[in-house]
Amino acid sequence: MKKATLALLTPVSLIAATVAALSLPSAYAASSVTNSSAADALKQSTVSAQFRYRLENVDEDKAIKNATASTLRSRLTLNTGSWLHSKALLEIDNVSSIGGERYNSTVNGHGQYSVVADPTGTDINQAALIISPYQDAQFTLGRQRINLNNQRFIGSVGWRQNEQTFDGVRYSQKMAGNWQLDLATLHNANRVFGPKGSAADLHGRFNLATLNWQLLPAQQLSAFVYDLDFDTLQARDSSTQGVDYSGNLATLPKFKWQLALASQQDAHQAPVDFDHHYHRIDLSYNFGTFTGKVWQERLAGDGTTAFQTPFATLHAFEGFADLFLTTPNQGVRDNALEISLPVKSSKVAVSWHQYDSDAGSNKLGSELNASLSWDPTPQLNLLLKLAQYNADSYATDTSKVWLMASFNL
């Protein structure tokens, strides 16, 4: 298979780009970040905690037992103050089961139940050194959360109790003319299936480049290149390039859009050749009492391979039931509409999805989603979510219900 030749994204090129950025004229690079003593850095350090309890029920039309997962995620986060233009970040997560594990976490051996991918355990979610040699430049070295654009391609999968984070180096630089460059070279993804088990990590060489342009106060244009070279998952070796344009008009602020186009080709050791396309057309309008939204998302497929997004925050796309975490080889087109209604400190949203194949135009299924979010206090959020997937030619009928409470200290 063909090799990706993205010189921009190699570690050597990343260093070169960094040196170039740091060599910018002082008028552009701005003033250096104000430094402090080690004692000041300790005084400026902050510690925060978050507790998130979730009850999840899964009912699938399969010859396995319904799953009920009762889990608590406890998170402790330490951020130091700045010393020698550097800060440290440490975040530790613990996921515990309350009342037994009547679900298949993917690592607990309970294959008689439906899957709820929330394994128990304690791990280091983030551990990074953040260096800011100039006000508008930043290195992040180590384990870190990365959310790019709307997380359709690169995200932290924050919905799952064990978040997805990445090990590597990231560099961001704000530039003149409302431009921002974001580069990363990574060697491991700490997946939601961890912290233990064979699927807890995905090793490889993952090079990411995003260039954002704030062309108007309410409009952003992004161009991106993501090169993924896996050690053990060669079927996902790929190079993806695309653009994303989102925003609204000053004369019509209630109307918003997101338009995205991308192409994906095989790269590195991919076992077969492929060349697939992606698009998303997302339009919404605020009518005052409610917001209406319609969209179409297409991940192309040819019956043998399809456009894949292995590092996306997938729960946010193609329905809450998570039936399309891996794009079927025939591809998928998601035609959807949503109505959301804010009521004081709460929000109600209902959406409908119709899924069709990209190749062959087969009906895959349809899905109804509903959610109710309530913030009784600034520290507490309560959430109820429902998903009902009705299968046509893909997967099986699936119902899911979630009750969740998040509390921040």
N, C-alpha and C positions, 0 to 999 in steps of 0.2 A: 504494500500500500504506500501511497505517497507520503512523504515527510512534510510537515508544516515548516515553512521557512519564514518564521516571524522574528526577524532579527531584533525588532523593537523590544520583544518580550523576553529575551534571554537575560540571565542574571548580569552578565557583563554589560549589556545594553542598559539595563536598569540602573546600574552604578553610573554609567556614562551620562544618562539622562539626569541623574541626581546631581552629579558634579556640574553639569551645564546649568541646571536650575539654580544651584547655589552660587554660580558665578555671575548671575544676572546683576546688572547695575543696581547700586544701592537704592536708587529712586524707585526701581521696580520691586526689588526684594523686600522692601520695607525695613523697618528697624528690627533688630534682633529681639527675641523674646526676653522679657525681663527675668533675670536670674535671681535666685535667693540662696541663702545658706542652707546647709543640711538641716539645721534646727528649724528654720522657717518651713522647710518642706515637710517635716514631720508634723508641725503645727497645722499646716494646711491640709493634711491628709484627712480623708473622709472614709467612713465605713457605713455601708448600708446593707439592709437585709430585705429579702422578699420571700413570701410564702405563697405558694399556689397549689390549692387543692382542686382535684378534678375527679369527677365520677363520669366514666364513659361506658356506654352500653352499645354493643354491636349485635345486630340480628341479621344473619345472612341466610339466604335460601340454599344452604349447603348441609351436608350430613355431618356437621360438627356442632358443638354446643355454643349457645350465645355467650358472648364475653361480657364481663362486668369488671372494669378496672377502677379501683379506688386508690389514687396515688396522691402523694404530697411532695412537691418540690420545694426544698429550702435552699435559698441562695444567699451567699455572703460575698460582698464585693468591697474590695479595698482599693482606693485611688490615692496615691501619694501626691504631695505638692511637688513643685518643680525645683530641681537642683541640677546645676550644670546643664540647663536647657533640657532636662530629661525628667520624665515621670514614670512611675511603675503602676501596673494594673494587675490585680490578682482577684480572680472570681472562682469560687468553689460551689459546686452544686451537689446536693444529695436528693435522690429520688427514692422514696419509701412507699411500700404498699401498705394500705390500711385495711385490715379485715381479710387478708388472704389474696392470692393471685388466681382469680378465676378468669384468666385471659392468657393468650399466647403473646408474650413480650418479644418473641423471636429468639430469646436466649434462655428462657426458664424451662424449656422442655414440655410445655403444656400445649402440645399440638392438637389436643382434642377440642380446644376453644378457638374462636375467631381471633385474629391478630389485633392487638392494640400495642403499637410500637413504643412502649414506655418502660424499658427495662429499669430495674432498681439498681442502685449503686451510688458511689461517691466519686466524683472526678473533678479535675481542674478544668473549668469551662474556658477561662481565659487566664493567660499569664504572659504579659507583654511589657516591653520597654518602649516608651514613646518619647522620641527625640524630636524637638522642635528647634532646629538651628536658626530659623527665621520665623517671623510671625505667620507667614503664609505657607510654610513648608513643614511637613511632618513625616517622620519615619515611624512605623510600628513594627517592632521585631518580636516574634514569638507567636504564641497562640492567641487568636483574636477572632472577634465577630466581624463578618464582612457582609454588608447588605448593599448591593449595587442597584441603582434605579428602583424599579418596583419589585425587585427580587425574583423576576421571572427566570433569570439565568443563574444568578449568584445570590444566595441568601442564607440566613441563619436557621431557618425552619423553626422559628420561635414558638409555633403552636405546640410542638412536642415537648414533653417534660425535659428530655435531655437534648439540649440545643446542638445545632451543627456549627462548629467553629473550625478554623483553619490554622495550620502551622506554617509560618514563613515570614516574608518581608513585604511590607506595603509602604508605598511612598505616595503622598499627595502634595500637590502644589497649586496654589491659586496664582493665576497669571493676569496680566493686564487685559482689559477688554472683556471682563466677566467670563474668562475661561478658567477651567479647573482640570488638571490632569491627575489621574489616579492609576498607578501601576502596582502590580503585585506579582511576586513569584513565590509559589507555595509548593510544599512537598508532602502535605498530608491533610486529609479532611477527617475530622473527628465527628463521626456520624451520629444520628439519633439512636442508632442501634447499640450504642456503647453504654457504659465504658468498657464492658468486657464482651468477649465473643469474637467470632471470626469476621463479623461485619462491622465491628466498631470503628475501623479505620480504613481509609482508602489512600494508599500511597501512590505517588507519581510526581510529575512535574506539571504544575498548573500555572500558566502565565496569563494574566488578566490586564487589559488596558482599556480605560474608559476616558473619554474626553467630553466634558460637559461645557456647554455654552449657554449662559443666561442671556439670550438675545433680547428679551424684554423682561420687565419685572415679574410677569406672570407666565412666561413661556420659557421652556428649556429644551434644548436640542442636545442629544447625546449620541456619540458614536462609540462603538465598542468592538473589541476583538478578544475572544476567549479561546485559548489554546489548551486542550486537555490531553495529557499523555499519561495514561494509567499504567501501573506496574502489573496488575492482575485483572483488569477489566478492559482489555483491549477493544472489545466490541463498542465501547464508548469513547475511544480515541477520536478526537474531532477538532476541527477549527471552525469557530462560529464568528461571523461578522455581521454587524447590524447597526441600525439607527433607531432612535426613539425620540419622538417629538410630543410634548405634552404641555398643556396650559389652557388659557382662556383669553378672551379679548377684553380690554379695558371698557369698551363700549357695551359689552354683553357679558358681565362677570358671572352670571348664573349658568352660562353654557361652558362646559369643559370638555376637553378631548385628550385622548392618548392614541397616537398612531405609531406603530412599531413594525419594522421589517427586518428580517435576518435571513441569512443563508448559512448552511452547515455542510461541511465536507468531511470525508474520512481523512485521517492523518495518522502519522506514526505507524503503529502496528495494527491498525484496524483490519480485521480479517476480510472485509468486503469493501468494494467501492460504493460510495453513496454521495448524493448531492441533493439536499432537501431545503425547503423554504419554510419560513414562518411569517405570519402577520397577525397583528391585533389592531382592531378598530374599536375604540371605546369612547362612547359619547354619553354625556350626562347633562341634565338640566335641573336646576333648583326651582321648583314651583312655589316656594315659600313655605307651605305646610309640609311638603314632602319633596324628595329628589327622585327622579326617574333616570334610569341608566340602561343602555343597551350596548351590547358588544358582540363581536365575533372574533374568535381566536382560532387560527389554523396552524396545526403542526403537521406538515406534509409527511406522507408515507407512500411507499410503492408496493406494499405487500411483502417485501423482504426486509426492509429497514425503514426507520422513521426518524424524524427530528426528535432528539432527546435533550432533556435539561436535567442532568443528574445532580446538580448542585443548587437547584431552585428551591425556594420556599413553596413547595408544591401544594400544600393545603390551601393556599390562597387562590388557586387557579383550578378550573374545571371541576368545581363542586366540592362540598365538604366531605362527601363520602369517600374521597380519595381512591376512586376506581381507576384513575388515569395517572398514577404516579410514574409509571412507565408508559410511554406512548405506544399503542399497539402498532404493529408493522404496517397496517393499512392506513395509519395516520388518523387524526381526529379533527373535526370542526365543531367548536362549541359555540352555538348561537344562544345568547342568554339575555334576559332582562331582569332588572331589579328595581324594587321600590323601597326606599328607606325613609323613616319618619322619626325625627328627633322629638322627644317629649321631656322637657325639663332636663333632668340629669340622666335620662335614658335614651336609647335608640333602638328602634325596631326595624328590621330589614327582612325582606322576603325576595327570593330570586328563583327563577325557573331556567333550566338548562335543557337544550336539545342537542344531543351528541350524534354526529354522523361521521362516517368514515371519510377520509380524504380520497382514497382509492376505492372506486366501486360505488360510492354514494350509498352505502348501507346504513340503515338506522341502527345505531349502537345502543341507545337508551336515552332516558330522560331523568331529570333530577329536580326535586323541590328542596330548597334550603330556606331555613328561617332562623333568625337570631334575635335575642333580646339582651341588651347590655345595659347595666345600671350602675351608676357611681353614687352610692349613698353618702360617701365621704371622699375627700381627695385621696385618701390612702387605700380605699377599698373599692374593688370592682367585682360585680357579680355578672355572670354570663350564663344564658341558656341557649343552646344551639340544637337544631334538628336537621337531619338529612334523610331524604327518602329517594333512593335510586331505583328506577323501574327499568329492568333490562329488556332489550330487544334481541340483538344478536351478540352482545358483549357482556361478559361477567354474569352475575346473578343479582336478583332483587336484594337490596341491602338497606337496612334502616340503622341510623346511628343517632344517639342522644347524648348530649354533654351538659353537665352542670359544673360550673367552675367558679371559684372564689380566689381573688388575688389580693394580697395585702402587702403594702410597702411600708417599711420602717425607715 
